[in-house]
Amino acid sequence: QVQLVESGGGLVQAGGSLRLSCVASGFTFSSYTMAWFRQAPRKEREFVAAISLFGGNRYYADDVKGRFTISRDNAKNIVYLQMNSLKPEDTAVYYCNAQTVLRSYWGQGTQVTVSS
């Protein structure tokens, strides 16, 4: 049974930091590109960051570059999103995603709220 379980969300003041974690199970973690997406109220889900199978390549949305860092630990089946210098516009539900060309799995999401 595939599971992606996010944690680490919460309420933080603008300028603060949070680290999200996503623990994966039920599939071969190191065979999947891992990514984070987010969805703010009344908006479409959008891409935040992605990391290749062994972490050699990382990709970021323009509005999080320089503030967020994605990383993964294939030994523990965990992907992280370190979020620094948070802004109110970062407020959203953050979702973990695992994907190959054939499959895509999603977690249930974790709420991040940034107060001004």
Protein Blocks (a to p, Z undefined) as FASTA:
>chain_A
ZZdddehiacddehiacddddddehiafklpccddddddehiacddfbdcdfkopaccdd
fklgokaccdddfknopacdddehiafklgccdddddddfkbccddebjaddddZZ
